[in-house]
């Protein structure tokens, strides 16, 4: 069980599910049928190589992401048909969170970088042994 709140000092709060798409506009229409609407402004993150937006509605927050024109960030997921590809958690201390996931024998697949979606706050991605990709977001 991924219980970051019980292991990492402070709180780790579930933030969103990352959803890979080839068309944000198309999938935004689909999610609107399920009662979702866009939260805040869309964003472009050249470091991550994606455009994105957050959706809120009748379930967990969803982050719709599509590749930038010259990017292949999401291509491996899209090529295998995987759309929901990561869970994201806000953590009080990103360094401690990374220590914790490494202690769980997770592999850091993206070292900390500033993220456009979070006003430049640091994020990193870790692949858990179960195959779940987790995004850690500095609170």
Number of C-alpha atoms within 10 A of each C-alpha: 3 10 10 19 17 10 13 20 13 12 17 23 17 17 18 19 21 22 23 26 23 16 13 20 11 10 16 19 12 12 18 14 10 12 12 20 18 18 14 10 9 14 17 18 16 14 10 18 17 22 20 23 19 23 22 18 15 10 10 13 20 24 24 27 26 24 23 18 9 9 13 15 16 22 16 10 16 18 9 8 11 14 17 16 16 20 19 23 23 21 24 19 17 19 14 14 24 21 13 15 22 15 10 12 13 21 16 18 13 13 11 18 15 17 19 18 18 13 9 12 14 17 23 22 23 22 19 17 12 7 11 13 20 23 23 28 27 21 16
